[in-house]
Amino acid sequence: KVNIADPARGMLTYEKEAFLDYWASQENAKHGNVGTVLVLEPTAEFYKLEGEKENKLTWTFVSQYLYQSKGKLAQVLLSLTVTFCLQLMFPFLTETMVDTGINTKNMQYITLVLIAQLMLTISTTVIDFIRTRLEIKISNRITLSVLSDFWIKLTRLPVSFYETHQTGDVMQRIGDNHTVQAFLTGQAFGTIFSLVNFVVYSIILINYNFKLFVIFTIGNMLYLGWIQLFLRIQRRLNYESFNLSAKENNATLQLVQGMQEIRLNNAEQIKRWEWENIQVGSFRLNIKGLNYSQLQSAGATLINGGKNIVITFTVAQMVVTGQLTFGAMLAVQYVIGQLSGPVSSFLGMVQSYQNAKISLERLNEIYELDDEEPIDQNMLKYLPPSKTLKFENLTFSYPGAGNDPVLRDINLEIPEGKITAIVGVSGSGKTTLIKLLLKIYDQYLGDIKVGEGNFRNYSPSFWRRQCGAVLQDGFVFNDSIAKNIAVGDQNIDMERLIQSCHVANILSFIETLPNGFNTQLGGDGVGISQGQRQR
């Protein structure tokens, strides 16, 4: 086995074969599959450096979404309390019906007790119906808030983030938001109520017989210990599942969005095999997860069943020896049944908590990234009198270790009020230069100046509002032509829209369409050529 200390995921243990699948990058005739090892040894200076403080997402941050629905949460808590109080009467009604009604053969008393149980059942059902509707409203509101805040964060990140991160990875983190939301609105709140339920019914069981409570507690401690053994394994499987799902999302998107290129290059089989290989990996992971799940379930069932057999034997013995009445035995069995529910809920909460915690760790990787325009940083939002652009000793390399500079020591002046064409062979850096001017990247050496002002000091959102750009791979939304042209305008100025189309030499084409500017584009609309798309 191979032990790996991953700063993002903690201590991980892999079988040798699984490790080689991830690590081995080439095949050697002498040693077989081999990979690369980078050996680093810290100097004395390393230990003098102050470590960076990590601002992790905390449950306090997450619980603010629950606070927004505090009114409805209070109603849910009240309904749970009333339901709990009503259910609390059932064991005592059962005991008195058997010991008083049946033993004395008093049918009128038995009927009265059964009517009381029926009314309690109806009341509980009505309350549960109302509580469920409240929980759905709370869940929908929290889901909207959590996802909306996540999208707000994504829209504030630098544009370069999306050129270095795969779409499938971002989509999986949206799933992480759902995991956190499900924990908050499901397991977390229900477990609080279950804990109260457990304490009260434990007191009732102790009141009947302390020995039964000890047996029940020991059995559940063994049950909890058994489940705890599998948490680290489930954590590793969670990360592996996340990575595989992200790869699957990317492969699926490539198959759908790149079908034209795939067909043109006769790559259908190769791309399908790539997708199938990911499915095979997912299948193997599911089988591995199923094996661990079955082992965990089998052990838990054995422990739980053994506990119930011991409790049943002990209760029966007490009835035979006269320590408990028959009615008390039925009441005890009901109480133990009510205690088993909170225990199962708590164990489910432990697993859900771990999954939610892992999801929070992954979301933290997004939330800890700096915004493109930090709130506490004042950036220029006006243009200087002179708008001439100057590049002074500009050098730029794309992010990543070992990348050679795409632009090196560029000195260039783009005068205001004139048309400047930048020409060059493919790969010479023309698009890169435009991306720098659109503030997609700002990790460059040298200076870019607007007049006499430093380009770095300008607000990216303000600067882009002053620019018009059509890149090679422009995106077409599933929307009308008008909204695809005026993407950032909520209220479209038709005069500017017509003028823009006239300048782009596409107005005559739009006018030939039956619905004109209201024609739908994208997957839900008509097809257009690449040239029309760029215009």
C-alpha positions in Angstrom: 0.0 0.0 0.0 1.0 3.6 -0.6 0.3 6.4 2.0 -0.1 9.9 0.6 -0.4 13.2 2.5 -2.6 15.4 0.4 -2.9 19.0 1.7 -6.4 19.2 0.3 -7.7 15.8 1.3 -5.6 14.6 4.3 -4.0 11.2 4.6 -4.9 8.8 1.9 -4.0 5.1 1.4 -4.0 3.5 -2.0 -3.3 0.0 -3.2 -0.1 -0.2 -5.3 -2.0 -0.9 -8.5 -4.4 2.1 -8.0 -1.4 4.4 -7.1 0.4 3.4 -10.3 -2.7 4.1 -12.4 -2.6 7.7 -11.2 1.2 8.2 -11.0 2.8 6.2 -13.8 3.2 8.4 -16.9 5.5 6.4 -19.1 6.6 2.8 -19.6 10.3 1.8 -19.1 11.7 -1.5 -20.6 13.7 -2.2 -17.4 11.4 -1.0 -14.7 7.9 -1.1 -16.3 5.5 1.7 -15.6 7.3 4.7 -14.0 6.5 8.2 -13.0 8.2 11.3 -11.9 9.3 12.2 -8.3 10.2 15.7 -7.3 12.2 15.6 -4.0 12.3 18.8 -2.0 14.2 19.4 1.2 13.4 22.5 3.3 16.2 24.7 4.4 16.5 26.4 7.8 15.0 29.6 6.3 11.8 27.7 5.5 10.9 27.2 9.2 11.3 31.0 9.8 8.6 31.8 7.4 5.1 32.6 8.6 2.5 30.3 7.1 -0.5 31.6 5.2 -3.7 31.8 7.1 -6.4 29.8 5.5 -9.9 31.3 5.7 -12.0 28.2 5.7 -15.8 28.2 5.2 -17.3 27.6 8.6 -20.6 26.3 9.7 -21.3 29.7 11.1 -21.1 31.1 7.5 -23.4 28.3 6.2 -25.9 28.5 9.0 -26.7 32.1 8.0 -29.0 30.6 5.3 -31.0 28.9 8.1 -31.2 32.2 9.9 -32.9 33.8 6.9 -35.8 31.3 7.4 -35.9 31.6 11.2 -39.7 32.2 11.3 -40.6 29.1 9.4 -37.9 27.1 11.2 -39.6 28.1 14.5 -42.9 26.8 13.1 -41.2 23.5 12.1 -39.6 23.2 15.6 -43.0 23.8 17.2 -44.7 21.1 15.0 -41.9 18.7 15.9 -42.3 19.4 19.6 -46.1 18.9 19.4 -45.7 15.6 17.5 -43.1 14.5 20.0 -45.4 15.2 22.9 -48.3 13.3 21.2 -46.1 10.3 20.5 -44.9 10.3 24.0 -48.4 9.2 25.2 -48.5 6.1 23.1 -46.4 3.7 25.4 -48.4 4.8 28.5 -51.7 4.3 26.7 -50.6 0.8 25.5 -49.5 -0.1 29.0 -52.7 1.0 30.6 -54.9 -0.6 27.9 -53.2 -4.0 28.5 -52.8 -3.9 32.3 -56.1 -2.2 33.1 -58.4 -2.8 30.2 -57.5 -6.3 29.1 -56.8 -7.7 32.6 -60.1 -6.4 34.0 -61.9 -7.2 30.7 -63.2 -3.6 30.5 -64.2 -3.1 26.9 -65.4 0.4 27.5 -62.0 1.4 28.9 -60.2 -0.4 26.0 -62.4 1.4 23.4 -61.7 4.8 25.1 -58.0 4.2 25.0 -58.1 3.1 21.3 -60.2 6.2 20.5 -57.5 8.3 22.2 -54.8 6.6 20.1 -56.8 7.2 16.9 -57.1 10.9 17.7 -53.4 11.1 18.5 -52.6 9.4 15.2 -54.9 11.8 13.2 -53.3 14.8 15.0 -49.8 13.6 14.3 -50.6 13.0 10.6 -52.1 16.5 10.2 -49.1 18.1 11.9 -46.6 16.1 9.8 -48.5 17.2 6.7 -48.1 20.9 7.7 -44.5 20.4 8.7 -43.5 18.7 5.4 -44.9 21.7 3.4 -42.9 24.1 5.7 -39.7 22.1 5.2 -40.1 22.1 1.4 -40.5 25.9 1.4 -37.4 26.3 3.7 -35.5 23.9 1.5 -36.4 25.7 -1.7 -35.4 29.1 -0.3 -32.1 27.8 1.1 -31.3 26.1 -2.2 -31.9 29.3 -4.1 -29.8 31.4 -1.7 -26.9 28.9 -1.6 -26.7 28.5 -5.4 -27.3 32.2 -6.0 -24.4 33.2 -3.8 -22.2 30.6 -5.4 -23.0 32.0 -8.9 -22.4 35.5 -7.6 -18.9 34.4 -6.4 -18.2 32.7 -9.8 -19.2 35.9 -11.7 -16.7 37.9 -9.5 -13.7 35.6 -10.2 -11.1 36.7 -12.8 -12.0 35.7 -16.3 -8.8 33.7 -16.5 -10.2 31.3 -13.9 -12.4 29.8 -16.6 -9.5 29.2 -19.0 -7.7 27.1 -16.4 -10.6 25.2 -14.9 -12.7 22.5 -16.5 -16.4 23.0 -16.9 -17.1 19.6 -15.3 -15.2 20.6 -12.1 -17.4 23.7 -11.7 -20.5 21.7 -12.3 -19.6 19.2 -9.7 -19.1 22.0 -7.2 -22.7 23.0 -7.9 -23.5 19.5 -6.7 -21.5 20.2 -3.6 -23.8 23.1 -2.9 -26.8 20.8 -3.0 -25.0 18.4 -0.6 -24.5 21.2 2.0 -28.1 22.4 1.5 -29.5 18.9 1.9 -27.5 18.5 5.2 -28.8 21.8 6.6 -32.4 21.3 5.7 -32.5 17.5 6.3 -30.1 15.7 8.5 -28.9 18.6 10.7 -32.3 19.9 11.8 -33.8 16.4 12.1 -30.9 15.2 14.3 -31.5 18.0 16.8 -35.0 16.9 17.3 -33.9 13.2 17.4 -31.4 14.1 20.1 -34.2 15.5 22.3 -36.3 12.5 21.4 -33.4 10.2 22.5 -32.9 11.9 25.8 -36.5 11.8 26.8 -37.1 8.2 25.8 -33.9 7.2 27.5 -35.2 8.7 30.8 -38.5 6.7 30.3 -36.5 3.5 29.6 -34.3 4.1 32.7 -37.5 4.6 34.7 -38.8 1.2 33.5 -35.5 -0.7 34.0 -31.9 0.6 34.1 -30.4 -2.7 33.0 -32.3 -2.5 29.7 -30.9 0.9 29.1 -27.3 -0.3 29.7 -27.8 -3.2 27.2 -29.3 -0.8 24.7 -26.4 1.7 25.2 -23.6 -0.9 24.8 -25.2 -2.3 21.7 -25.4 1.1 20.1 -21.8 2.1 21.1 -20.6 -1.0 19.2 -22.9 0.0 16.3 -21.4 3.5 16.3 -17.8 2.2 16.5 -18.4 -0.2 13.6 -19.7 2.7 11.4 -16.8 4.9 12.5 -14.3 2.4 11.0 -15.7 3.1 7.5 -15.7 7.0 7.5 -12.1 7.4 6.3 -12.8 4.9 3.5 -16.0 6.8 2.5 -14.1 10.1 2.5 -11.5 8.7 0.0 -14.3 7.3 -2.2 -16.1 10.6 -2.1 -13.1 12.4 -3.6 -12.5 9.7 -6.2 -16.2 9.9 -7.1 -16.0 13.7 -7.4 -13.0 13.5 -9.8 -14.6 10.8 -11.9 -17.9 12.7 -12.1 -16.0 15.9 -13.2 -14.2 13.9 -15.9 -17.5 12.4 -17.0 -19.1 15.8 -17.2 -16.3 17.1 -19.4 -16.3 14.0 -21.6 -20.1 14.3 -22.1 -19.9 18.1 -22.9 -17.1 17.4 -25.4 -19.2 14.7 -27.1 -22.2 17.0 -27.4 -20.5 20.3 -28.2 -17.7 18.9 -30.3 -19.8 16.5 -32.3 -19.2 18.4 -35.5 -15.4 18.2 -35.1 -15.6 14.6 -34.1 -17.6 13.7 -37.2 -15.4 15.7 -39.5 -12.3 13.9 -38.3 -13.8 10.5 -38.0 -13.0 10.4 -34.3 -16.4 8.9 -33.2 -15.0 5.6 -32.0 -12.0 7.2 -30.2 -14.0 9.7 -28.3 -16.7 7.2 -27.5 -14.0 4.9 -26.1 -12.7 7.7 -24.0 -16.2 8.2 -22.5 -16.6 4.4 -22.0 -13.2 4.2 -20.2 -14.5 6.8 -17.7 -17.7 4.8 -17.3 -15.6 1.7 -16.6 -13.7 3.6 -13.9 -17.0 4.8 -12.5 -18.4 1.3 -12.5 -15.3 -0.1 -10.7 -15.6 2.7 -8.1 -19.3 1.9 -7.6 -18.5 -1.8 -7.1 -15.8 -0.8 -4.6 -18.2 1.4 -2.8 -20.9 -1.3 -2.8 -18.4 -3.8 -1.3 -17.6 -1.5 1.6 -21.3 -0.5 2.0 -22.4 -4.2 2.1 -19.7 -5.0 4.7 -20.7 -2.0 6.8 -24.4 -2.9 6.5 -23.8 -6.6 7.3 -21.8 -5.8 10.4 -24.3 -3.1 11.5 -27.2 -5.5 11.0 -25.5 -8.2 13.0 -24.7 -5.9 15.9 -28.2 -4.4 15.9 -29.9 -7.8 15.6 -27.8 -9.2 18.4 -28.7 -6.2 20.6 -32.4 -6.6 19.9 -32.3 -10.4 20.7 -30.5 -9.7 24.0 -33.1 -7.0 24.9 -36.0 -9.2 23.9 -34.7 -12.1 26.0 -34.1 -9.8 29.0 -37.6 -8.2 28.8 -39.2 -11.7 28.5 -37.3 -12.9 31.5 -38.4 -9.9 33.5 -42.1 -10.6 32.6 -41.7 -14.3 33.6 -40.1 -13.4 36.9 -42.7 -10.7 37.6 -40.4 -7.7 37.4 -42.5 -6.3 34.5 -46.1 -6.5 33.6 -47.2 -7.6 30.1 -48.4 -4.1 29.4 -45.0 -2.6 30.6 -43.3 -5.1 28.2 -45.2 -3.7 25.2 -44.5 -0.2 26.4 -40.8 -1.0 26.7 -40.7 -2.4 23.2 -42.3 0.7 21.9 -39.8 2.9 23.7 -36.9 0.9 22.4 -38.3 1.3 18.9 -38.5 5.0 19.4 -34.9 5.1 20.6 -33.7 3.1 17.6 -34.9 5.9 15.3 -32.8 8.7 16.7 -29.7 6.3 16.8 -30.2 5.6 13.1 -30.7 9.3 12.4 -27.6 10.2 14.3 -25.5 7.6 12.4 -26.9 8.9 9.1 -26.0 12.4 10.2 -22.4 11.4 10.9 -22.1 10.2 7.3 -24.0 13.3 5.9 -21.8 15.6 8.0 -18.7 14.1 6.6 -20.0 14.5 3.0 -21.1 18.0 3.7 -17.7 18.8 5.3 -15.9 17.5 2.2 -18.2 19.6 0.0 -17.4 22.6 2.1 -13.7 22.0 1.7 -14.1 21.9 -2.1 -16.3 25.0 -2.1 -13.7 26.8 0.0 -11.3 26.4 -2.9 -13.6 28.7 -4.8 -14.6 31.1 -2.0 -11.0 31.7 -0.9 -10.1 32.9 -4.4 -9.7 36.7 -4.7 -12.4 38.5 -6.6 -11.4 40.3 -9.8 -12.4 43.6 -8.2 -12.0 43.4 -4.4 -14.5 45.5 -2.5 -11.8 47.1 -0.3 -9.8 48.2 -3.4 -10.5 51.5 -5.1 -10.0 51.1 -8.9 -10.3 53.8 -11.6 -13.6 54.1 -13.3 -13.0 57.0 -15.7 -10.9 57.5 -18.8 -8.0 59.9 -19.0 -7.9 62.8 -21.5 -5.4 60.9 -23.6 -6.5 57.3 -24.5 -3.4 56.2 -26.3 -2.3 52.7 -25.3 1.4 52.0 -24.6 3.2 48.7 -24.0 6.5 49.0 -22.3 8.8 45.9 -22.1 5.7 43.7 -21.8 6.4 40.0 -21.2 3.7 37.4 -20.6 3.5 33.6 -20.0 0.3 31.6 -19.5 -0.2 30.3 -16.0 1.6 27.0 -15.3 5.0 25.8 -14.5 7.6 25.7 -17.3 5.6 27.8 -19.8 7.7 29.8 -22.2 6.7 33.5 -22.6 4.2 34.0 -25.4 5.0 37.7 -25.5 8.6 38.9 -24.7 9.8 42.5 -24.3 7.0 44.0 -26.4 7.1 47.8 -26.9 4.1 49.1 -28.8 2.0 52.2 -29.0 -1.6 52.2 -30.2 -2.6 55.8 -30.9 -6.0 57.2 -30.0 -8.4 57.8 -32.8 -6.6 55.6 -35.4 -7.2 52.0 -36.7 -4.3 49.7 -35.7 -4.0 46.2 -37.2 -2.0 43.6 -35.4 -0.9 40.9 -37.8 1.3 37.8 -37.4 1.6 34.1 -37.9 -0.5 31.7 -36.0 0.8 31.4 -32.4 2.6 34.7 -32.5 0.5 36.1 -29.6 -2.1 38.3 -31.3 -5.1 36.9 -29.3 -3.0 36.9 -26.2 -2.4 40.6 -26.7 -6.1 41.3 -27.0 -6.8 39.2 -23.9 -4.4 41.3 -21.9 -6.2 44.5 -23.2 -9.5 43.0 -22.1 -7.9 42.4 -18.6 -8.5 38.7 -18.8 -4.9 38.2 -17.5 -3.0 40.6 -15.3 0.1 38.5 -14.4 2.4 40.2 -16.8 5.8 41.8 -16.5 6.4 45.3 -17.8 3.7 48.0 -18.1 0.6 48.8 -20.0 -0.5 52.4 -19.9 -3.6 54.3 -20.9 -2.4 57.8 -21.5 -0.1 58.3 -18.5 -2.2 56.0 -16.2 -1.3 52.4 -15.2 -3.6 49.9 -16.9 -3.6 47.7 -13.7 -5.4 50.4 -11.8 -8.5 50.4 -14.0 -11.7 48.5 -12.9 -12.0 45.4 -15.2 -15.8 45.8 -15.4 -15.6 49.5 -16.2 -12.8 49.0 -18.8 -14.8 46.2 -20.6 -17.8 48.4 -20.9 -15.6 50.7 -23.0 -14.5 47.9 -25.3 -16.1 45.8 -28.0 -14.5 42.5 -28.7 -15.3 39.4 -30.9 -12.9 36.6 -30.1 -12.5 33.4 -32.3 -14.8 31.2 -30.1 -17.6 33.6 -29.3 -20.5 32.0 -27.5 -24.1 32.1 -28.8 -26.8 32.0 -26.2 -30.1 30.2 -26.6 -31.8 33.6 -27.0 -32.9 36.1 -29.6 -30.5 37.8 -32.0 -31.1 41.1 -30.3 -30.2 39.8 -26.8 -27.1 38.0 -28.3 -25.8 41.3 -29.6 -26.7 43.4 -26.6 -25.8 40.8 -24.0 -25.2 43.1 -21.1 -28.3 45.4 -21.7 -31.5 44.8 -20.0 -33.3 47.5 -22.0 -32.1 47.3 -25.5 -31.5 50.6 -27.4 -32.8 49.7 -30.9 -31.0 52.6 -32.6 -27.7 51.5 -31.3 -28.6 47.9 -32.1 -29.4 48.7 -35.7 -26.2 50.8 -36.0 -24.1 48.0 -34.6 -25.5 45.5 -37.1 -25.0 48.0 -39.9 -21.3 48.4 -39.0 -20.9 44.6 -38.7 -22.5 44.2 -42.2 -25.1 41.8 -40.9 -28.3 44.0 -40.9 -29.4 42.8 -44.3 -29.2 39.2 -43.2 -31.3 39.8 -40.1 -33.9 41.6 -42.0 -34.4 38.6 -44.3 -35.4 36.4 -41.3 -39.1 36.1 -40.6 -38.8 37.2 -37.0 -35.9 39.7 -37.5 -34.2 40.6 -34.3 -36.5 38.3 -32.4 -35.2 35.2 -34.2 -34.0 32.6 -31.7 -30.4 31.4 -32.0 -28.5 28.5 -30.4 -29.8 25.0 -29.7 -33.4 26.3 -29.6 -33.2 28.4 -32.8 -31.8 28.7 -36.3 -28.3 27.8 -37.3 -25.9 30.5 -38.6 -22.5 30.4 -40.2 -19.2 31.0 -38.3 -18.8 34.4 -40.0 -22.4 35.4 -39.1 -21.7 34.2 -35.5 -18.7 36.4 -35.2 -20.4 39.4 -36.7 
